[in-house]
Amino acid sequence: MEASKRICPNCGRKMKQQFIGLFHCKCGTSWRRDIGFFERTPDMVFSLERKKVRNKVKQLPTIHHK
């Protein structure tokens, strides 16, 4: 598979995918599908949360603060 096509608006580099719908850049910018671009802070923790949708259990990316 090829790398993501998402480009960072701050530095112009390609962003790397951590989870489905969550990308990070080296400059400190992140992108999430539902909220768009945002700046990361040191107290942010990214994790997957299990959620039951009908009969399936899906893992959705979440952001928690320490």
Secondary structure, DSSP 8 states (H G I E B T S, - for coil): ------B-TTT--B-EEEETTEEE-TTSEEEETTTEEEE--TTEEEEEEEEEETTEEEEEEEEEE-
